[in-house]
Amino acid sequence: MAHAEADDLPPPPAKKKSPAEEEAEKRRKKLTPGSLMKGLIRSGSGDATPAEGDQVVLHCTTRTMDGIIVNSTRREHGGKGVPLRFVLGKSKMILGFAEGFPTMLKGEIAMFKMKPQIHYAEDDCPVTAPDGFPKDDELQFEIEMLDFFKAKIVAEDLGVVKKIVDEGKGWETPREPYEVTTWITARTADGKELLPSKEEPYFFTLGKSEVPKGLEMGIGTMAREEKAVIYVSSAYLSNSSLMPQLEGLEEVHFEVELVQFVQGMLLDESKSIFYDTRVDNHGEPLEFCSGEGLVPEGFEMCVRLMLPGEKSIVTCPPDFAYDKFPRPANVPEGAHVQWEIELLGFEMPKDWTGFTFQEIMDDADKIKTTGNRLFKEGKFELAKAKYEKVLREYNHVHPQDDDEGKIFANSRNSLHLNVAACYQKMGEYRKSIDTCNKVLEANPAHVKALYRRGMSYMLLGDFDDAKKDFEKMMAVDKSSEPDATAALLKLKQTIQETEKKARKQFKGLFDKKPGEISEVGVVEPEVNKNASDATASAESASSTDRDADATKAAALPREDSELAFEEERPGLLGRIWPSASRIFSSLGLNRCTIL
């Protein structure tokens, strides 16, 4: 019986840009050549720079073009000595900071010269200039990047932010009315000790205001044995028995290690039952296959740890319960769920030992069909696991004659290409290419493998390699010519649009000296759309048994997937656009330097 492959399944819906991303693009268009320039005072360490979602910690001194200091965080310049904190992509900040911070290394000191429209004189500037601030003047901002790290946003207004120092164990986190055991120290933002370390840990119950509100919120996101720094602003520094005197403090940094927590049940707590197999499943036990996405993730994780006959109460946070799974009508969004589970028994996966070749192929087809369903539902990790499970078992299968060998080889190639399809959907294009190569090593003329690999090359921006694969398709199989021609046309359009966009996007930006920031913005996502259209066209070649009408329909664009480019070290332009050196060389602009 023939089964549809993952290539024939409908694509998941395209990811839409968030309002924050759209706003950032709109603001970035306000940059003009020379409006923001950077001079390096002291080099930083490493090669990592802040990314969206990172919290940056820095000192800032603002001067006029005559060198007069108008504002500073440093004590020696009249400041309080408290560094500034921003979360990139979340915090409100002037445009020059939003564009300049992601160019800095840890420990770096740099001077940013900004035109008024890039700092507080920007139209609709999200932050207000301090009283008496010369916002209509060109200014110099001396920035020292003290630190940056991936931030866990605890409070939406960024009043509570967490930095994970050491990951914890497990997935469960404490909440009301859990009793927690913690080691805690606290300092002001300028380093003054408020709560020294002691020989015994602290014990308190969440929800009883025994610690400041912001600290309690942060601890509520921690796992057992996790170590973290929780940054709490004044709005969340409520008085408590732990720290009764916090008035006048702008910010406190808590260093926390969560040792243990246990559940404390309120006697008057009401519980509503939303599902009971004894009632809702006709009295029959619940049966499901592990790894198929049929039950919430937290439910399956815990059942895997149970023994037959064991009874357990499983308490699960919303992101492991029904926030990412079809929600029962009587379970509210964001609800923590408690399951009472009795494991009656389980069956081990089938062992193919003693199976005939046909029985093995039939069982493999069943597993592959499950993978196709998961692929259709957008559960690419689970789908990939199903395909890879069969491939692992295939290492122990040995066909007895040429006919069985041909069937086996075709099935294995199909599974490899389905794995490549999953990698492609997950954005791991190099792994997709490597998986296609496993098929092409045995059969260099495999049309579907060439097509899939060509699409992955296109998504990486390796246009020359993509072209070679599409042209080879036509050379080895004339019947694939319509699909290959459509892909080559899309590839050509992509390159033309890329070059056209480059001339427009980077016009006037090549007369700046090295070290200056003058880019108007990153390349608009039209390149991505073209490559994605080509990818959708490529998907139509996956099925070798389609008819002519299906071929024509499948060649049309079907999705808008995001185009990801490989990082290249020469600079930002090279990281955004790997083929830039070839294109700009043809334009005579190959000696320009852009920060």
C-alpha positions in Angstrom: 0.0 0.0 0.0 1.5 3.4 -1.0 1.7 6.0 1.7 2.0 9.8 1.2 5.4 11.1 2.1 6.2 14.2 4.1 7.0 16.0 0.9 3.3 15.9 -0.1 2.0 17.3 3.1 0.7 20.8 3.4 3.1 23.4 4.9 2.5 24.9 8.3 1.2 28.5 8.3 3.9 31.2 7.8 5.1 32.9 10.9 4.0 36.5 11.1 6.1 39.3 12.4 5.4 40.5 15.9 4.3 44.2 16.4 7.8 44.8 18.1 9.6 43.5 15.0 7.5 45.6 12.7 8.1 48.7 14.9 11.9 48.0 14.9 11.9 47.9 11.1 9.9 51.1 10.9 12.4 52.9 13.2 15.4 51.5 11.4 14.3 53.3 8.2 15.0 56.6 10.0 18.7 55.9 9.9 20.6 57.9 7.3 24.2 57.8 6.2 26.3 59.6 8.9 23.5 59.9 11.4 25.1 57.3 13.7 28.9 56.7 13.8 31.0 54.7 16.2 34.6 55.1 17.3 36.4 52.4 19.3 38.1 53.5 22.5 38.9 50.1 24.1 38.5 46.7 22.5 36.3 44.1 24.1 36.8 40.3 24.6 35.6 37.3 22.6 33.5 37.6 19.4 29.9 37.4 20.8 27.7 40.5 20.6 24.3 41.1 22.2 21.3 39.7 20.4 17.5 40.3 20.7 16.3 39.0 24.1 19.7 39.7 25.8 19.9 42.0 28.8 22.8 44.5 28.4 24.4 46.2 31.4 26.4 49.3 30.7 27.7 52.7 31.8 26.9 55.7 29.7 28.3 59.2 29.7 26.7 61.8 27.3 28.8 64.8 26.1 28.2 67.7 23.7 30.4 68.0 20.7 32.5 70.5 22.8 33.2 67.8 25.4 30.8 69.1 28.1 29.2 66.3 30.1 25.4 66.6 30.3 24.6 63.2 31.8 26.4 60.2 33.2 25.9 57.0 35.3 29.5 57.2 36.6 30.2 58.7 40.1 33.3 60.5 38.8 31.0 62.4 36.4 28.2 63.2 38.9 26.2 60.0 38.4 25.0 57.5 41.0 27.3 54.7 39.9 24.4 52.5 38.9 24.8 50.9 35.5 21.9 51.0 33.0 20.1 47.8 32.0 18.2 47.2 28.8 16.6 44.1 27.2 17.2 44.3 23.5 13.9 44.1 21.6 11.9 44.7 24.8 13.1 47.9 26.6 12.2 51.3 25.3 15.4 53.1 24.2 16.7 55.7 21.8 17.3 54.5 18.2 21.1 55.0 18.4 21.3 52.6 21.4 19.0 50.0 19.7 21.4 50.0 16.7 24.7 50.5 18.5 24.5 48.0 21.4 24.4 44.9 19.1 27.7 45.9 17.6 29.6 45.8 20.9 31.7 43.1 22.6 31.8 42.4 26.3 34.2 44.9 28.0 34.3 47.2 25.0 34.2 51.0 25.4 33.0 52.9 22.3 32.0 56.5 21.4 28.8 56.8 19.4 28.2 60.1 17.6 24.5 60.7 17.0 22.4 63.2 15.1 19.4 64.6 17.0 16.9 62.5 15.1 18.7 59.3 16.3 18.5 60.1 20.0 15.8 62.1 21.9 14.7 64.3 18.9 13.5 61.3 17.0 9.8 61.6 15.9 7.7 59.5 18.3 10.8 58.8 20.5 9.7 56.1 23.0 11.7 57.7 25.9 11.7 61.2 27.3 14.8 63.2 27.6 15.9 64.3 31.1 15.1 67.9 32.1 17.4 70.4 30.5 18.8 67.8 28.1 20.1 69.3 24.8 18.0 66.9 22.7 18.2 69.0 19.5 22.1 68.9 19.5 24.4 66.4 18.0 25.8 64.4 20.9 28.5 61.9 21.8 27.5 58.8 24.0 30.4 57.0 25.6 29.3 53.4 26.3 31.1 50.8 28.4 29.5 47.3 27.8 29.9 45.7 31.2 28.0 42.5 30.5 25.2 41.0 28.5 23.3 37.7 28.7 20.1 35.9 27.7 17.4 37.3 30.0 14.3 35.6 31.4 11.5 38.2 31.5 9.6 37.7 34.7 7.5 40.9 34.8 6.2 42.2 31.5 7.2 45.8 32.3 10.8 44.5 32.8 10.7 45.3 36.5 11.8 41.8 37.3 14.4 40.1 35.1 16.4 36.8 35.7 19.8 35.8 34.7 20.4 32.0 34.9 23.9 31.2 36.3 23.5 27.4 36.5 20.6 25.4 35.0 18.4 23.5 37.4 17.1 20.0 37.3 13.7 19.0 36.0 10.9 21.1 34.7 8.8 21.8 37.7 8.8 25.3 39.4 7.4 26.4 42.8 4.2 28.4 43.1 1.6 29.1 45.8 1.5 27.6 48.4 4.8 25.8 47.9 7.4 25.9 50.7 10.9 26.6 49.4 14.4 26.3 50.7 16.9 28.8 49.2 20.3 30.4 49.6 19.9 34.2 49.1 22.2 37.2 49.1 21.3 40.7 48.0 23.1 43.8 46.8 22.2 47.3 45.5 22.8 48.0 41.9 26.0 49.8 42.7 27.3 46.8 44.7 26.4 47.6 48.3 25.7 44.5 50.4 22.1 44.3 51.7 21.6 40.7 52.6 24.9 38.8 53.4 25.3 35.1 53.0 24.7 33.0 56.1 25.4 29.4 57.2 21.7 28.3 57.0 19.3 28.5 54.0 16.1 30.6 54.1 12.7 28.8 54.4 9.5 30.5 53.3 6.1 29.9 51.7 5.2 31.4 48.4 2.2 33.7 48.5 2.6 34.8 52.1 4.7 37.9 51.4 7.6 36.6 53.4 10.0 37.9 50.7 9.8 41.0 48.4 7.3 40.6 45.6 9.8 40.7 42.8 12.0 38.1 44.4 9.1 35.7 44.9 8.1 36.2 41.2 11.6 35.3 40.1 11.9 32.2 42.4 8.6 31.1 40.9 10.4 30.6 37.5 13.3 28.5 38.9 13.8 24.8 38.9 15.4 22.7 41.7 19.2 23.4 42.2 19.0 26.3 39.7 21.3 29.3 40.5 20.3 32.7 39.2 20.6 36.5 39.6 17.2 38.2 39.9 17.1 41.9 39.1 14.2 43.6 40.9 13.3 47.3 40.4 11.7 49.5 43.1 8.1 48.9 42.0 8.5 45.2 43.0 10.5 45.8 46.3 7.7 45.3 48.8 8.6 45.2 52.4 8.7 41.7 54.0 10.0 39.8 57.0 13.1 38.9 55.0 14.0 42.5 54.2 11.8 45.0 56.0 13.6 48.2 54.9 13.8 48.7 51.2 12.5 52.3 50.8 14.6 54.6 48.6 16.3 51.8 46.7 16.0 51.9 42.9 17.0 48.3 42.3 18.2 45.2 44.1 20.1 42.3 42.7 19.3 39.0 44.4 21.7 36.0 44.0 19.5 32.9 44.6 20.1 29.1 44.7 16.8 27.1 44.9 17.6 24.1 47.0 14.2 22.4 47.3 10.5 23.0 47.3 7.5 21.0 48.4 3.8 21.4 47.8 1.6 22.8 50.6 -2.1 22.0 49.9 -4.7 24.4 51.2 -7.5 22.5 52.9 -10.2 24.8 51.5 -8.8 24.7 48.0 -11.5 23.7 45.4 -10.6 21.4 42.5 -12.5 21.0 39.4 -12.2 17.7 37.5 -12.1 18.2 33.7 -11.5 14.7 32.6 -11.9 11.2 34.1 -11.4 8.1 32.0 -13.9 6.3 34.2 -16.6 8.7 33.0 -15.4 10.4 29.8 -13.7 7.3 28.2 -16.6 4.9 28.6 -14.9 3.4 31.6 -11.9 2.2 29.5 -8.3 3.0 30.4 -6.5 5.6 28.3 -4.1 4.1 25.7 -1.6 6.0 23.6 1.8 5.4 21.9 4.8 7.3 23.2 6.4 9.9 21.0 3.4 10.5 18.8 2.2 13.8 20.3 -1.2 12.3 21.4 -1.1 13.6 25.0 0.4 16.8 26.6 4.2 16.8 26.8 4.3 16.9 30.6 1.8 14.0 30.9 4.0 11.8 28.6 7.2 12.8 30.3 5.9 11.6 33.7 4.3 8.4 32.5 7.7 7.4 31.0 9.1 7.5 34.6 6.4 5.3 36.1 6.3 1.5 36.7 3.3 -0.7 36.2 0.9 -0.5 39.1 2.3 2.8 40.3 -0.1 5.7 41.2 1.2 9.3 41.0 -0.1 12.8 41.2 1.5 14.9 38.4 1.4 18.7 38.7 2.2 20.4 35.4 2.7 24.1 34.4 0.7 25.4 31.4 3.5 25.3 28.9 3.8 21.5 29.4 0.0 21.0 29.7 -2.5 22.6 27.4 -0.8 25.8 26.2 0.8 23.8 23.4 -1.8 21.1 23.0 -5.5 21.0 22.1 -7.2 22.5 25.1 -10.3 20.9 26.7 -13.2 23.4 26.8 -13.3 23.5 30.6 -9.5 24.1 31.1 -8.7 27.9 31.1 -5.7 29.3 29.3 -2.6 29.4 31.4 -3.9 26.9 33.9 -1.7 24.6 36.0 -3.0 21.1 35.7 -2.9 18.2 38.2 -3.3 14.6 36.8 -3.9 11.6 39.0 -2.4 8.7 37.0 -2.4 5.0 37.6 -0.1 3.1 35.1 -1.8 -0.2 34.4 0.9 -1.4 32.1 2.8 -0.8 28.9 4.0 -2.8 25.8 7.5 -2.6 24.4 7.9 -1.7 20.7 7.7 -4.5 18.3 10.9 -6.5 17.7 11.4 -7.3 14.0 13.2 -10.5 14.9 11.5 -13.4 13.1 9.4 -11.1 10.9 9.3 -11.7 7.2 10.6 -9.0 4.9 7.0 -8.0 3.9 6.0 -7.8 7.6 9.0 -5.6 8.3 8.1 -3.3 5.4 4.4 -3.1 6.5 5.4 -2.2 10.1 7.9 0.4 8.8 5.1 1.9 6.7 2.8 2.2 9.7 5.5 4.1 11.6 6.2 6.3 8.6 2.5 7.1 8.3 2.6 8.3 11.9 5.6 10.5 11.1 3.7 11.9 8.1 0.8 12.8 10.4 3.1 14.5 12.9 4.7 16.4 10.0 1.3 17.6 8.8 0.6 18.9 12.3 3.8 20.9 12.3 5.5 18.6 14.9 8.7 18.2 13.0 10.9 17.0 15.9 8.5 14.1 16.6 8.1 13.3 12.9 11.9 13.2 12.5 12.1 10.9 15.5 9.7 8.4 13.9 11.6 8.4 10.6 15.0 8.0 12.3 13.6 5.1 14.5 12.9 3.1 11.3 16.3 4.0 9.8 18.0 2.7 13.0 16.1 -0.6 12.8 16.9 -0.8 9.1 20.6 -1.3 10.1 19.6 -4.9 11.1 17.5 -5.7 8.0 19.1 -7.7 5.2 17.2 -8.2 1.9 17.5 -11.7 0.4 17.2 -10.9 -3.3 17.3 -8.1 -5.8 13.6 -7.3 -5.6 13.7 -7.0 -1.9 16.9 -5.0 -2.2 15.2 -2.5 -4.5 12.1 -2.1 -2.2 14.4 -1.7 0.8 16.6 0.9 -0.9 13.6 3.0 -2.0 12.1 2.9 1.4 15.4 3.9 3.1 15.9 6.8 0.6 12.4 8.0 1.2 12.9 8.0 4.9 16.2 9.9 4.6 14.5 12.5 2.4 11.6 12.9 4.9 14.2 13.5 7.6 15.8 16.1 5.4 12.3 17.7 5.0 12.0 17.9 8.8 15.4 19.5 9.1 14.4 22.0 6.4 11.2 23.0 8.2 13.2 23.3 11.5 15.6 25.7 9.8 18.6 23.3 10.0 19.5 23.5 6.4 23.1 22.1 6.7 21.7 19.0 8.3 19.1 18.7 5.6 21.9 18.9 3.0 24.0 16.2 4.8 20.9 13.9 5.0 20.3 14.4 1.2 23.9 13.5 0.6 23.4 10.0 2.2 21.0 9.3 -0.7 23.1 10.9 -3.3 26.3 9.0 -2.3 24.5 5.7 -3.3 22.6 7.2 -6.2 24.1 10.5 -7.6 21.2 10.8 -10.0 18.4 10.6 -7.5 16.1 13.4 -8.7 14.2 14.0 -5.5 17.4 14.2 -3.4 18.9 16.7 -5.8 15.7 18.8 -5.6 15.6 18.7 -1.8 19.3 19.5 -1.5 18.9 22.3 -4.0 16.2 23.9 -2.0 18.3 23.7 1.2 21.2 25.3 -0.7 18.9 28.1 -1.8 17.7 28.7 1.8 21.3 29.0 2.8 22.0 31.5 0.1 24.3 29.1 -1.8 22.8 30.0 -5.2 25.6 28.4 -7.3 25.2 25.0 -5.6 21.4 25.2 -5.9 21.7 25.9 -9.6 24.0 22.9 -10.2 21.5 20.6 -8.5 18.5 21.9 -10.5 20.5 21.6 -13.8 21.6 18.1 -12.9 18.0 17.1 -12.4 17.2 17.9 -16.0 20.3 16.1 -17.2 19.5 12.8 -15.5 15.7 12.8 -15.8 13.9 14.6 -18.6 10.6 14.1 -16.8 11.7 16.4 -14.0 12.3 19.3 -16.4 9.1 21.2 -15.5 9.9 21.2 -11.8 13.6 22.0 -12.4 12.8 24.8 -14.8 10.4 26.3 -12.3 13.0 26.2 -9.6 15.7 27.7 -11.9 13.3 30.5 -12.8 12.7 31.2 -9.1 16.4 31.1 -8.4 17.1 33.6 -11.2 14.4 35.9 -9.9 15.8 35.6 -6.4 19.3 36.6 -7.6 17.9 39.5 -9.7 15.8 40.8 -6.8 18.7 40.4 -4.4 21.0 42.5 -6.6 18.3 45.1 -7.2 17.5 45.3 -3.5 21.2 45.6 -2.7 21.8 48.5 -5.0 18.8 50.3 -3.5 19.3 49.3 0.1 23.0 50.1 0.3 23.1 53.1 -2.0 25.3 55.8 -0.6 26.6 53.7 2.2 30.0 52.9 0.8 31.7 56.3 1.3 32.0 55.9 5.0 35.3 55.3 6.8 35.9 51.9 8.5 34.4 52.0 12.0 31.4 54.1 11.2 27.9 52.9 11.5 26.0 54.1 8.5 23.7 51.3 7.3 20.1 52.1 6.8 19.0 48.7 7.9 19.1 45.0 7.1 18.0 43.7 3.8 14.2 43.6 3.6 12.7 40.1 3.6 11.9 40.1 -0.1 14.9 37.8 -0.7 13.5 35.4 1.9 10.1 35.4 0.2 11.6 34.6 -3.2 13.7 31.7 -1.8 10.7 30.5 0.1 8.6 30.6 -3.1 11.3 28.5 -4.7 11.2 26.1 -1.8 7.5 25.7 -2.1 7.9 25.0 -5.8 10.6 22.5 -4.9 8.3 20.6 -2.5 6.2 19.5 -5.5 8.9 17.3 -6.8 9.0 15.0 -3.8 6.4 12.5 -5.1 7.6 10.4 -8.0 4.2 9.0 -8.8 2.2 12.2 -9.3 0.4 12.9 -12.6 1.0 15.8 -15.0 -1.7 18.0 -13.6 -0.4 17.5 -10.1 3.1 18.4 -11.3 1.9 21.7 -12.7 -0.1 22.6 -9.6 2.7 21.6 -7.2 5.2 23.9 -9.0 3.3 26.9 -7.7 4.5 28.7 -4.5 2.9 27.3 -1.5 4.5 28.9 1.6 6.5 31.8 3.0 9.3 30.2 4.9 12.1 32.3 6.5 15.4 32.4 4.6 18.4 31.9 6.8 21.9 32.7 5.8 25.2 31.3 7.0 27.3 33.6 9.1 30.5 34.9 7.5 33.1 36.7 9.6 34.1 39.7 7.4 31.2 41.8 8.9 27.5 42.4 9.3 26.9 42.5 5.5 28.6 39.2 5.0 26.5 37.6 7.8 23.3 39.0 6.4 24.1 38.1 2.8 26.7 35.4 1.9 26.6 36.2 -1.8 27.3 39.9 -1.2 31.0 39.7 -2.1 30.2 38.3 -5.5 27.5 40.8 -6.3 29.3 43.9 -4.9 32.5 42.8 -6.7 30.5 42.9 -10.0 29.4 46.4 -9.0 33.0 47.6 -8.3 32.3 48.0 -4.6 34.3 45.2 -3.2 36.7 47.4 -1.2 34.1 49.0 1.0 33.9 48.4 4.7 30.7 48.5 6.7 30.5 48.0 10.5 
